[in-house]
Amino acid sequence: MSIYIETSKFSKLEKPATKIYQADKIACSKSAIQNEGNNVVKIVSEVSKVPVALFFHHSRCKSQIADARQLAMYLLHVAVGKSMSEVGRFFGRDRTTVSHACTIIEDKRDDEKFEAMVCQLEDRLEDILFETTMTRDANEQKTQH
């Protein structure tokens, strides 16, 4: 006795399309973290006077560089809303390093001057991300018409 199971003629087409969609989604996600991360690093670099390349250096570097990197990690996680794993991958670090950076920055926010500086950076970052979102949405509308 044999059992015949009828399958949809589209079932073979649906699976690759799903994989392509997932790949596109991952690519968009990577692109988003790159853009947002680059914005964060650029802003922190301007304030801290640390060259952008040193944010991604494999060693711990001097304390000024490590402090700037920790601040950038914190902003990317807290202000932008990226997961610690995403932030870690962006900086070539582990998520536990990002967790440590966030703890350090939270502790430093007790200082009024440091708190004011972080709030300014968060505001600047919010403005840049808003402008980027508006530009992207406008471009998407143009391509749809």
Sequence and secondary structure as in RCSB ss.txt:
>XXXX:A:sequence
MSIYIETSKFSKLEKPATKIYQADKIACSKSAIQNEGNNVVKIVSEVSKVPVALFFHHSRCKSQIADARQLAMYL
LHVAVGKSMSEVGRFFGRDRTTVSHACTIIEDKRDDEKFEAMVCQLEDRLEDILFETTMTRDANEQKTQH
>XXXX:A:secstr
        TTHHHHHHHHHHHHHHHHHHHHHHHHHHHHHHHHHHHHHHT  HHHHT SS   HHHHHHHHHHHHH
HHHTS   HHHHHHHHTS HHHHHHHHHHHHHHTTSHHHHHHHHHHHHHHHHHHHHHHHHHHHHHHHHH 
